[in-house]
């Protein structure tokens, strides 16, 4: 799809009718979610070194292999195979590293003449026959000035041994036929749908395209289906069975060039939707709302009652495409209470010279009981950032007294709080779009109380000083800026942040500020005052031929060296709450003391464990 996909992404519009709503059902936990930060799972250098050029150019097909191993199938748009300039790329690996086990490229076979693109990713393994079916995206050029194209969905039979996919036939194409699209140069990109098995039918989801009375329109989301038994029987004969689109309340419209009704009314056309079923029978969809933003919607049955779009994240400075929802259970096509969202990210839309495979961890939070999360204020002397995510930018350190807690679950009386960025300015917002279409929606921070709860809490205000936002418990912003708004009420805590920093030579473990050359490596939490079963930890320093060296001691006199501060109080024995041991380690080569949760001092050369100082909360 490459650059041609960009035209499709910006052309989607919201039209169509929605079927009657389903009867009320139990709360679907995934109707409210918390979205984690972006993680690179395959960096650009690794991708190119493995020959994965133009990859991943479709959503992934994910097949579990056992023992935490998976096959990942997608398209390498710039690696030719067979008669086509693209190929199916099969990688083996883990959810953390999808390419750890290597790469195999193979062809899509039996592609008819006239197609310029043949690629596939999403798969379905039939449990009875073992056949692996693959959704194949085929394109024909419209010979337009802006790379316009016409896409269809074909069914393929994938061979696990060779990695090849044999085309069985077309199953779904837009309501607007190719001749009409060609005449008017109207792109019709229906994506590369995942397979959803429900009530004995395989379902595929896509935006449909029509041209009526001189007007080009698309549905926000349409669906087609076919009986699994018929699909498998036809595949065994080397054919594709008939699929039917949902239209006007019935499954009566042909999958190929038939009209369809929109099953989802709100939002623009779902660009390359990834749709899965939950363990409770509900349905989740993640799709591109644009080339920079992904949204989520849910339905109780995959047909009716679709929610409005919820922004998961937005990155206006990069191109994001081809989302894949992957469950963390035994069947990655089914989601319980959490999932990974994998996707392609270009440094600039369409730039295959600089592209990475990304993922985010998404937690379903509606109607659940979950632990709260720490919200920390960081500063580097010039800028501020407040987040539940550990801030690792060089020079940033947690600010004393700026530690609060947010709810994770959708507790009554709470609303979501989002981490946002506009240029270099980081800030918190109650708006899922971060109050500006130009702003980056970084992640979900948690949920904040709209009014003071019964538990100990404090108001949190968003303040601004020049171009810098910061978070304060004071309505007057401590006299350092002006108040933007009251964000809500966060839970208070008796703890303080205790972090390990590194400047490339020596470590500094402290609950205080650090100088600009240090970057945060680990974050723990100590008690702010003495409690039964705790002991104080002291921040210390000494100078050697290597320079200034920091260390932590349980002795108030810092073992005869310089006393810097009381860092906090660690538990002598492992507490009931999540915690980590703190071992004092010495690295002779660097003349460097540091704290580690690992008894082997993380394997540093000649590292010496000088004993456990206590336990920090994690």
N, C-alpha and C positions, 0 to 999 in steps of 0.2 A: 504493500500500500504506500509506503514511503511518503513522499511529499503530496501525493494525490489525496492522502487521508486528511490533510489539513483543510482542503476545500470542503470536504464532507463535514468536518467537525464544525466549521463556522456556519454552515448552511442550514443546520437543523432548526426547525421551528416547532411550536407547540400547537397541535391541532388534534381533533378527534373527539369521540364520545366515549364515555366510560360505562361499563356494565353496571347493573344494580349492585349495591353494596351487600356484602355478606353479613350474616347474622353476627352479633357481638360474640367474641371468643375470649378465652383466657389471655392474660397479658403475654405478649411475645417479647421475651427478653431483648431480642435484637431490634425492637422498635425504638429503642434508645441505645446509643453506642458511645463508647469512649475510644478515641483514635489516638494511637501512639505516634511517636516521631518517625520520620523517614529513616530507613536503613538501607544502605547499599549492600546487595547480596552478590552481585557480580559487577565488579568495577570495569571501567572501559579498557584498561590495559589487559586484564584477564580475558575479557570478551574477545578482543582482537587477536591476542596470542593463541586462542583456541580456534581461530578461524570463523568465529560467529559474526560474520559481516551482515549488517542489516538485521540483527536479532536483538530482541524478540519482536517480530513484526505482526504477531497475532497474540491473542490471549493464550495462556498455557493450557495444555492438557496434562493432567497430573495423575499418575498411576502408582499406587503404593506397591513396593516390592518386598516389604517386611524388614524388620530390624531397623526401622527409621530411615530406610532408603526409598527413593522414589525415582520414577522416570518423569522427565519434563519434556513435553513436545511443544514446539512452536515453529515459526517460519524464519529462515534466514533469507531475507529479501534480496541479498546481494551475493548469494552462493547458488550458482546454477546446478541443476541436476536433471538428467533425462532431457526432455524437450523444452523445459521451462527455465527461465533465468532465476527462479527461486528453488528452494528445497525445504524439506522437513528436517529440522534439527532435533535430534533426541539427545538429551543430556541426562546423566545419572548423578544423583547426589542426595543431599539432605534438604530439609526445609531451610536450614541456615546457609547452605552452599549448594545450589542446584546444579553446579557444574563440576563438583568434586570428583566424580567418576568418569569424566571425559565426555566427548561429543561424537555423534555419528550423523552425517548428512545423507539423506536419501531422497529419491524422487517421488513426486506425485505422478502416477502412471495413468494412462488413458485419458489425458486431457484433450478435449476436442480442439480442432483448429479454430483460430480466431480469438483465443484468450491470451491476454498479456501477463496474467498473474494467476498463480495457483499456490495457495498456502493454507495450512491448517494447523490447529493446535488442540482445541477442546476434544476430549475423547469420552467414550462410554464403553466400559467392559461389561458385556452381558454375562451375568453370573451363571447362567445355565450352560451356554455354549462356549464361553470363553472368548468369543469374537470381540475384537476391539474396533469399534466404530469411531470414525473421526469426522468432525465437521470441517469441510473444506470450503474456503472462500475463493471464488473465481471472479476475475474481472475482465471486462472488455473495454477497450478505449473508446471514448466518444469523439476522438480527434478534435478536441476543443483546445482553446488557447491556454486554459488553466488546469491542464491534466485531468479534466473531467473523465469519470469512468462510471461503469454500470456493473454492480456486483450481484452475485447470486450465491446461494448456499447449496453445495452439493454434499452428498454422503460418500464417505470413503471407508474402505476396509483396510485397517492398519496391520502390518506384519511386524510383530515385535522382534523377530529374528533379523530381518533385513533392514528394518526402519522405513521401508517403503509403504506408501499408501496407494491403494488401487481405487480409482474413482468408480463409483457405482452409478451415479446419476444425479441430476438436479432434483432438489426437493423443495426449495423455497426461493422465489424471486419476487421483486417488487410488483405491486399492482400496476404501476406504469411499465409498459413493455419497452424493450430495448429500442425499437424503432422510434418511439416517441421521445425517449431520453436522448437518442442520437440526434434527432431533428432539432431539438431545442437545447442541446448541450447541457443537460441537467444531471448532475451527479446523483447517483443512488447507491449509498454505501450502507448495506444492511448488516455489517459487522461479521463476526465469526462466533456464533452463539455457542454457549455451553449447552449440554444436554441435561434436562431435568426429568427424572422418572417420577410420575405420579399416577396412581390408580391404573397401572398397566399401560400407560401411554408415555412415549418420549415427547417432551416439549422443547421447542426452540423459541427464543425471544429475539426481537429485532425491531428497528423502526421501519415502517412501511412507507412507500412513496407512491403518490398518485398525481395525475395531471388531468384536472377536470375544468372544462370551460376556460381554458387558458391560464389556470392557476396551478402552480406546483405546490403540493402540501405533503407533509409527512406526519405520521402518528408519533406521539411520545413513546409508545411501546405497543407492539403487537405480538401475537403468539400463534404458533402453528403446532400441530401434534400429529402423531401416528401411533397405532398400536405397536407395542414393542414386539409382540409375536410376529406381526406382519413384517416389521423392519428386519428382524433377524432371518425370517424365512426367505425374504427376497435377497438379503445379503449373501446367504448361502448359495444362491443361484447367480450371484454376480450382478444383481440389480438393486435399484432403489425403489422402495414401495411408495405409495401415494401419501402425501401429507396434506392436511387440511388446516386452513387458517380459521381463527375465530372471527365471525362476522355476524352482526345483527343478532346476537344471542345464540348462535349455533355454530357448530364446527362443520360448516357446509361449503366453505369457499376453497377453491383450489389453492394449494401451496404455491404453484407456479402461476404468477401473473393474476392471481385472484385478489379481490379487495379484502380488507380486514378492518375490524373496529379497534379503536384504541382501548386497551385494557387499563391504561394509566392516563389520567387526564392532565395532571399537573406536570409542569416542567417542559423543557425542550425535548426533542427526539433523543432517545438514549443512544449515545454513540458507543458502539461496541459493548453492549451490556454483558455483564457476567451475572448469571442468575443461579442460585442454589436453593435447595430445600433445607429447612431446619429439622432438628430431631422432633420437634413438636408439630410438624406438618406445615408450618408457615413458609414463606418465601422471602428471600433477600435478593435485591438487585443492586449492583454497583455499576455505574456507567459514567462516561464522560459527559459533563455538562458543557464543556468546552475543551479546548486543547490544553488548558491549564488547571481545570477543576474537576474533581470527581464527587459524585453525589450518591447517596443511598436512599432506597425506598423499600418498603415492605408490604406484603399482602398476606392475608390469612390462608389463601389457597392458590396463589399464583395467577388468579384470574380477576378477582373482585377486591374491592376495598383497599386499593393501593394507596399508600400514604403519599404525601407531598415529598419533594426531594429535600434531603438533609445534606448539607455540605460536609464532606469528610475532610477535605483539604483543598487548598488552592496554592499554586506556585506560579505567579504571573511572569516570572523570569525564565521559566523552562517549559518544555513541552512534555506532557504526560499522556500516555496512551495505553490501551489494551489491558484493562484491569482483569485480574483473575482472583476470585474468592477461593481460598483453600482452607477447608476445615482441618482442625488439629487432631481429630479422632482417626479411627481405623479407615474410614471412608472420607477422603478429602472433598468429595462432592456434597457432603452433608455437614451442616454447621450445628454445633450445640450452643455453647455460651461464649465462644471466642473464635476468631479466624484470622488468618493472614490475608492481606491484600497485596498481591504482586502486580507490578506494572512496569512498563518501559518509561524511562525518563531521558529525553534529549536535553543537552545543554541549551540548545536552541531548537525549536520545532523542526524536525526533519533532518537534523545534523547527525548522520551516522558516524562521523569521525569522532564524536564525543557523546556516547550514550551508555547508560547503565541500566541494570535490572534492579529494581527497588522493591521493598515491601514495607508494610506497616502492620502492626498488631492491633486488632480491633476487638474490644471487649463489649459484649452485650450486657446492658446494665439495668434494663427495666424490670421492676418487680423482684429484684435480687437483693441479698444481703452481702455486702462487700466491705472490706476494710477501707478506711479513709486513707488519703495520700498526702504527703507533705508538700506544701507550697512554700518555696524559698525565694527570698529576694537576694539578688546578686548585684555587685557593682564592681567597676574597675577604676574608679576615681573620676570617670567622665560620663559613663553611661550606666544605666540600670536595666536589669532584666528580672522578671518574676516568673517562675515556672515550677511545675512539678517534675520537669525533666532536669537531670543533672547538667549544669552549664559548664562546658569544658573549654570555652574560648580562653586563650591566654590572657592572664591578668584579672579575670573575673573570679571573685570569691564571695561566698555567702556573707551577707551583712548581719552582724549580731543583732538579735531582736527581731529579725524579719523571717520568722518561721511560723507558719500556720498549717492548718489541715483542711482539706476539702473532702467532701463525700465523693465516692466513686459511683455508687449506685444511684439510681433515680429516686432518691428519698423524697417523700412529699415535702413541699415547701422549698425545694432546691431547683436551681436552673443551671444549665451548662455554662461553663466559663471556658473561653477559647484563648489559646496563645496566638498572637498575631505579630506581623512584622510589616512595616512600611519603610522601605529603604533600609537604613541601619537601626531604626527605632523599633524596639520590641515593646509590646504592650498587651494588656489583658482586655478582653471584650466579652460582653454578654450576647453579642450578635454573631450568628454562625458565619456570616460573611465578613466579619471583622470591620464592618462599617464603611468599607470602600472596596469597589471591584478591583482596585489596583493593589490592595493589601494581600499579603500572603497569609493564608490560614495554616498555621504550623501544626497544631495538634489540639486535642481536647486536654484541658488541664484538670478537669474534675467538675464537681457541681458545688455551687455556693448557695447558702441560704438567703432567700429574699428578705426575710425578717429574722431577728435574733431568735435562735432556737433555745430550748431549755438547757442544753449543754453549754459549758463556758465558751464564749465566742467574742469576737471583736469585729467592728465594722472595718471594711476595706475600701479605701478610696483610690481611684485612679487619678494621679496627679501628673502635672506636666511642668517641666522647667526648660524653656527654650524648645529644642526639638526632641527632648528626652522625656519619656514617660517613666514614672516609678509608682510603686504601691505603698500606701501609708495607712496607718490606723487613725491618723489625725485628720479631722475635717479641714484644718488649715494647712495641711500638707507640710507640717512642721516648719512653716515659714520658708520653705525652700522652693515653692512653686505654687501653681494654682490648681484648684480641684477641677477635674473633668467631670467626674460623676462618682456616686456611690455604687460600687460593684455588688455589694451584699455583705453578708456576715460569714466569716470563716471561723472554724473551730480553733481554739487556742491550745497550746501545748506547753508542758514544763521542760521540754527538751531544747537543745541547741544543735546546730549543724557542726559536725566535726569532719574535716576533709583532709585528704592527702593530695599534695601538689608536687609537681616536678618541673625543674627548669632545664633538664638535659644533663645535669651533673648531680644535683642533690635533691632530696625530698624534704618537704616541709609539711608536717602534720599539725594542723591547727584549727581552732574554731574562730580565729580572727582573720584579719585582712592579710593579704600577701602583696608582694611587689609585682610589677607588671610582667616580669619574665616567667612567672610560674603559671602552669596550667593544671586544672583539677583532674585528678586521676580516679579517686575513690571518694564516696560520700557516705558517712555514717551519722549517728545521732547519739549524743551524750546527754545525761541529765544536767540541768542547769544548776542544781543545788544537791547537797548531800541527801541521800536516802538510805534507809537500811539496806545493807548488802552491796553498797557501792563504795568506791574509793576515788579520790581525786587524781587526775592526770595533769601534769604540769608541762608547759611548753618551755623548752630550754634551747640554749645555743652556745657554741664555742667556735673559736677560730683556729684553723690549722693551715698548713702549707697549701691545702686545697682551697682555702677560703672559708667563708662563713658556713657553719653546719648547724642544722636544727635537729633536735631530737625530743622525744617525750619521755618523761620519767614519772615514777610514782613517789619520788622523794621531793619534799617541798623546797630543798636547797639545790635541786637539779644536779645532785651528785658533785657539788662544788663548782658547777659551771654557771653561766648567766641564766637567771630566771626571767622569763618573758611574760608569762601569764598562767592563770589557772584555766586549763582548756575545758574542763567539765568533769563529770563523775561517771565512771564506767562501772558496770556490774562485775562483781567478783566471780559469780557463777552464772552460767547461762540462764537468762530469764525466760519466762514463758512466751514473751513476744518475739517476733523474728529478730535475730541478732547475728553478729559475727564476732569471732574471737579476734583480738588484736595482739599479734606477736610483734615484739620489737626485734627488728632485724638489723644486722650490720653488714655493709658491703665494703670490705677492706680496700679494694682497688679504688673506690671513689671516696673513701673516708666518709661514708654516707649511712646515717641511721634512717630507718623508715618503718612504719607500721604496716603489717600485712595480715589479711585474714587466713593466709596459708602458712602452715607450719614449716614448709620447706623454703620459706622466704622467696617464693616465686622463681627459684632456681637461679638466682643471680650468682655469678662466678665467685666461689669462696664465701658465699653468704653464710652468716652465723646467726642462729636464733638465740636471742638473749633472754627469752622467756615471754610468757603471756602476761600482758598488763591487765587484762580484763576483757569484758564483752561490751561492744557497742551495739545499740539498736540499729537495725537495718530497715 
